Amino acid sequence: MRISRIIVLAAIGLAIFLAGCSQQGSGQQTSGQQANTRLPELVVYTYDSMVSEYGLGPKVIPAFEAKCNCKVKTVAKGDAGQVLSILKLEKQNPRADLVIGIDNSLSSKAIESGVLEKFAPKNISIVPEELRFDNEGYLTPYDYGFVAFVYDSKKVDVNLSGFDSLLDKRLEKKVLIQNPRTSSPGLALLLWTVAVYGDPGYREFWKKFKPSVLTVTASWDESAGLFSKGEAPVYLSYATSPPYYVQFEDNNHFLAAGFSEGHYMQVEGMGIVKGAKNRKLAEEFIEFSLTDEFQEEIPLTQFMFPVNQSVKLPKSFEYALMPVKKLSLDPELVGEKQEEWISEWEKIMSSG
């Protein structure tokens, strides 16, 4: 009787031991399965406003993740100029797969620095020829707009109709602009003045314009924030900025000034980072960026015009300025002279 009881107890103990081993083995297998099914990750570098709560990123990234069965990690690096600087620093050990926000003003600099790889999306025909600013195939346009000075029409009694009007003494220390070395719209403004006045004519304009400038910010976001707080009644922005104030603040007195000289066009693009670990996902994202699903989100997040011309614009875009005269400079000339122009600008703005 004692022997049978011992046998029974031993059998129970063995069963418990085996069950424990089985559970432990099962747990290890589950962990292994999770490791094997970990989703591939696309790392995207971009500017701050792209990934803000109301930006384009939160609208389109979940949709792409659902399509690609992957994860997208977005890393904001300030303004587009700052994004490019980080890519150059990481050139020998790239951490990003895709960069979003390199525009026509920065394209030559980005291509020459060797941080991008060529890619021609299958649906590139969606983009009108006039917006394809990179003929070498490194960058794919996704939106466009025009730099413009936005002003509070309740506070500004100057008729802002051209560059000369910015020199009015009533605007002394009342204009916010961005640094062309760190900000893409800031650079676009500098190029705009070169397009209008030529070289060296642009220097004389900046010498006369300097007294009107309250401050030069590192990024567009900073200028926009100061303008919203009422720190200055005029700031450098976009012809498509007024629709934002109409749409979200029910404010129709923040307007874009139409300049008789015309407006400099800014086209934003995205490209594959050289040495990308997930190039295939980057290619898929670029092609996704030209679809209606992506492009329809641009007007009320980017407050720019979508490159896909089939997209219907919201009613608030009736307040957007569409210039009659569109200005631009040869990207190769920009690449060749950009550093010289910025250096001259810095000398003028830092002089007493």
ZAMARGU-4260 file (C-alpha; in steps of 0.2 Angstrom, whole numbers, plus 5000, padded with zeros to 4 digits):
<rodrens>
0) 5000/5000/5000 | 5014/5012/5004 | 5024/5007/4989 | 5008/5011/4978 | 5006/5028/4986
5) 5024/5032/4983 | 5022/5027/4965 | 5007/5038/4963 | 5016/5053/4971 | 5031/5051/4960
10) 5020/5050/4945 | 5011/5066/4950 | 5028/5075/4953 | 5034/5069/4936 | 5018/5076/4928
15) 5020/5093/4936 | 5038/5093/4931 | 5034/5089/4913 | 5020/5102/4913 | 5032/5115/4919
20) 5045/5111/4906 | 5031/5111/4893 | 5025/5128/4898 | 5043/5135/4898 | 5047/5128/4881
25) 5030/5135/4875 | 5035/5152/4882 | 5052/5152/4873 | 5044/5147/4857 | 5031/5161/4858
30) 5045/5173/4861 | 5054/5167/4846 | 5039/5168/4835 | 5037/5186/4841 | 5055/5190/4836
35) 5052/5182/4819 | 5036/5192/4816 | 5043/5209/4821 | 5037/5221/4808 | 5050/5230/4797
40) 5053/5248/4801 | 5054/5263/4790 | 5064/5277/4797 | 5059/5294/4791 | 5068/5311/4794
45) 5057/5327/4792 | 5053/5344/4798 | 5044/5348/4814 | 5027/5353/4807 | 5025/5337/4797
50) 5024/5326/4813 | 5014/5339/4824 | 4997/5334/4831 | 4988/5342/4816 | 5002/5339/4803
55) 5002/5328/4788 | 5011/5313/4796 | 4997/5308/4808 | 4985/5308/4794 | 4994/5297/4781
60) 5007/5286/4791 | 4993/5275/4799 | 4986/5272/4781 | 5003/5267/4774 | 5007/5256/4789
65) 4991/5246/4786 | 4996/5244/4767 | 5014/5239/4770 | 5012/5229/4786 | 5026/5239/4793
70) 5030/5252/4806 | 5035/5270/4802 | 5046/5279/4814 | 5046/5298/4811 | 5060/5309/4817
75) 5058/5328/4817 | 5074/5338/4815 | 5068/5356/4815 | 5066/5364/4798 | 5071/5357/4781
80) 5088/5365/4782 | 5092/5357/4798 | 5086/5340/4792 | 5099/5341/4778 | 5113/5345/4790
85) 5109/5330/4801 | 5109/5319/4785 | 5126/5326/4781 | 5133/5322/4798 | 5126/5304/4798
90) 5132/5301/4780 | 5145/5288/4785 | 5132/5279/4796 | 5114/5283/4790 | 5100/5280/4802
95) 5086/5286/4791 | 5078/5277/4776 | 5068/5292/4769 | 5069/5311/4770 | 5054/5322/4768
100) 5054/5340/4765 | 5069/5344/4754 | 5063/5357/4742 | 5069/5365/4726 | 5080/5378/4735
105) 5089/5364/4745 | 5090/5350/4731 | 5106/5355/4723 | 5115/5355/4740 | 5107/5339/4745
110) 5112/5330/4729 | 5130/5337/4729 | 5132/5331/4747 | 5129/5313/4742 | 5116/5309/4755
115) 5102/5303/4742 | 5099/5289/4730 | 5090/5289/4714 | 5072/5282/4712 | 5059/5285/4699
120) 5041/5281/4705 | 5030/5271/4694 | 5016/5285/4695 | 5028/5300/4693 | 5017/5305/4678
125) 5004/5312/4691 | 5016/5326/4694 | 5015/5340/4681 | 5032/5343/4672 | 5033/5361/4679
130) 5034/5354/4697 | 5048/5341/4693 | 5062/5352/4700 | 5075/5337/4700 | 5079/5331/4683
135) 5092/5319/4690 | 5079/5308/4699 | 5084/5310/4717 | 5068/5319/4724 | 5050/5316/4721
140) 5038/5332/4723 | 5023/5330/4734 | 5017/5348/4737 | 5021/5366/4732 | 5017/5383/4736
145) 5024/5401/4735 | 5033/5411/4748 | 5024/5427/4753 | 5022/5439/4767 | 5007/5436/4778
150) 5000/5451/4788 | 4987/5456/4800 | 4976/5468/4789 | 4969/5475/4805 | 4986/5482/4811
155) 4995/5485/4795 | 4990/5501/4785 | 5003/5499/4772 | 4998/5493/4755 | 5010/5478/4754
160) 5010/5476/4735 | 5029/5474/4732 | 5046/5473/4739 | 5047/5492/4740 | 5032/5493/4751
165) 5042/5483/4764 | 5054/5497/4766 | 5040/5509/4773 | 5045/5517/4789 | 5029/5512/4797
170) 5035/5494/4796 | 5051/5497/4805 | 5055/5482/4817 | 5038/5474/4812 | 5043/5460/4800
175) 5048/5442/4805 | 5059/5432/4794 | 5068/5416/4794 | 5087/5412/4793 | 5091/5406/4775
180) 5105/5394/4782 | 5093/5384/4793 | 5075/5387/4786 | 5069/5383/4768 | 5056/5397/4767
185) 5071/5408/4774 | 5082/5402/4759 | 5067/5404/4747 | 5065/5423/4752 | 5084/5426/4749
190) 5082/5417/4732 | 5066/5427/4729 | 5076/5443/4731 | 5090/5437/4719 | 5077/5432/4706
195) 5069/5450/4707 | 5085/5461/4709 | 5098/5450/4702 | 5116/5448/4709 | 5123/5460/4716
200) 5107/5470/4716 | 5099/5459/4730 | 5112/5466/4742 | 5106/5483/4741 | 5088/5478/4744
205) 5093/5469/4760 | 5103/5484/4767 | 5087/5494/4765 | 5075/5480/4771 | 5085/5477/4787
210) 5077/5491/4798 | 5060/5483/4795 | 5066/5466/4802 | 5061/5463/4820 | 5070/5447/4822
215) 5077/5432/4811 | 5071/5415/4818 | 5079/5398/4815 | 5063/5390/4808 | 5046/5395/4801
220) 5037/5388/4816 | 5046/5401/4827 | 5041/5415/4816 | 5023/5409/4815 | 5022/5407/4834
225) 5028/5425/4837 | 5015/5431/4824 | 5001/5422/4832 | 5006/5430/4849 | 5005/5447/4841
230) 5024/5450/4842 | 5024/5457/4825 | 5010/5461/4812 | 5020/5454/4797 | 5029/5437/4794
235) 5037/5427/4780 | 5026/5413/4776 | 5017/5406/4761 | 5003/5411/4750 | 4993/5397/4756
240) 4994/5402/4775 | 4978/5412/4776 | 4967/5397/4773 | 4974/5389/4789 | 4968/5404/4799
245) 4951/5404/4791 | 4949/5385/4793 | 4955/5383/4811 | 4953/5400/4819 | 4939/5408/4809
250) 4950/5422/4805 | 4949/5430/4788 | 4960/5446/4792 | 4977/5437/4791 | 4981/5439/4772
255) 4995/5435/4760 | 5002/5451/4751 | 5002/5449/4732 | 5018/5456/4725 | 5019/5464/4708
260) 5036/5457/4705 | 5029/5439/4707 | 5032/5425/4720 | 5045/5412/4722 | 5039/5395/4720
265) 5043/5382/4733 | 5041/5363/4728 | 5044/5351/4742 | 5050/5333/4739 | 5055/5317/4747
270) 5070/5305/4743 | 5078/5289/4748 | 5093/5291/4760 | 5109/5284/4753 | 5113/5267/4762
275) 5095/5265/4768 | 5092/5249/4777 | 5074/5248/4771 | 5075/5255/4753 | 5060/5245/4747
280) 5048/5252/4760 | 5055/5269/4756 | 5050/5266/4737 | 5033/5261/4742 | 5030/5276/4753
285) 5036/5288/4739 | 5023/5280/4727 | 5010/5281/4740 | 5013/5300/4742 | 5007/5303/4725
290) 4990/5294/4727 | 4974/5303/4730 | 4973/5295/4748 | 4989/5305/4753 | 4987/5320/4742
295) 4969/5324/4748 | 4977/5327/4766 | 4989/5340/4760 | 4978/5356/4759 | 4972/5356/4777
300) 4988/5349/4785 | 5002/5356/4775 | 4993/5371/4769 | 5001/5369/4752 | 4995/5364/4735
305) 4995/5345/4731 | 5005/5340/4716 | 4991/5329/4711 | 4980/5340/4701 | 4964/5329/4703
310) 4963/5334/4721 | 4948/5346/4725 | 4954/5360/4736 | 4943/5364/4752 | 4933/5380/4752
315) 4945/5389/4764 | 4958/5389/4750 | 4948/5403/4742 | 4959/5414/4753 | 4975/5407/4746
320) 4985/5418/4734 | 4989/5411/4717 | 5002/5422/4710 | 5000/5427/4691 | 5019/5428/4690
325) 5029/5413/4696 | 5047/5415/4699 | 5061/5402/4701 | 5080/5401/4698 | 5090/5387/4690
330) 5094/5374/4703 | 5111/5372/4696 | 5114/5391/4698 | 5107/5390/4716 | 5119/5375/4720
335) 5134/5385/4714 | 5130/5402/4722 | 5119/5398/4737 | 5134/5398/4750 | 5140/5415/4743
340) 5123/5422/4743 | 5120/5416/4761 | 5137/5423/4767 | 5133/5440/4759 | 5116/5440/4768
345) 5124/5436/4785 | 5137/5450/4783 | 5123/5463/4779 | 5112/5457/4793 | 5126/5456/4806
350) 5133/5473/4802 | 5130/5488/4813
</rodrens>
